Amino acid sequence: MLDDARGIAGIPFKINSGFRSESQNQYCGGVSNSSHLFGYAADIHCTDSRSRYIIIDALTQAGFNRFGIGNSFIHVDNDPDKNPRVSWVY
């Protein structure tokens, strides 16, 4: 899905974080039920508004519907055990 989204966006996706071990998750301050622990999440580097829009639009077209927006990244996941169609800010 990420590769599909990257193709739709037409810009590179720099993945800051994908699958994490429990120790990696603790080190970076991830929550105990992080979707990264199960391979459902990725954090994509992004620092400007235009790229943020392009990336989120492409991720949506590719089928993602869970987004967390930080100053320098976009968290995206498709965790089947969490509520769909949500967004939040860090």
Secondary structure by P-SEA (a helix, b strand, c coil): caaaaaaaaccccccccccccaaaaaaaccccccccccccbbbbbbccaaaaaaaaaaaaaacccbbbbcccbbbbbbcccccccccccc
